[in-house]
Amino acid sequence: MAANTLEDLAERVDRLVLRHQELQRANALLEQQLSAVAAERDSLKSRLAAARGRVDALLARLPADTAAPATDRGTTA
C-alpha cells in the first residue's frame, strides 16, 4: 500500500511540475504582450502630444476675435 501511495505522490508531483512549466510559458507570453502593449501606449502618447502641439500652434495662429456677427442667413428682406 505504501508503494501505491508513493506512486500516486510521484504522479501528482509530475503533474505539478508540468503545470508549473505551462504557467511559466504562459507568464512569459503575457510579459511579452504587456511589453508590446506598453510600447504601443508610449507611441500613442507621443503621437497625441505631437498632435496637441500642432493643434495649439494652429489655434495660436487664429485671430483673437473669430466670432462672426449673428446675421439672418437664408432670409430675404
Sequence and secondary structure as in RCSB ss.txt:
>XXXX:A:sequence
MAANTLEDLAERVDRLVLRHQELQRANALLEQQLSAVAAERDSLKSRLAAARGRVDALLARLPADTAAPATDRGT
TA
>XXXX:A:secstr
 HHHHHHHHHHHHHHHHHHHHHHHHHHHHHHHHHHHHHHHHHHHHHHHHHHHHHHHHHHHHS S        TT 
  
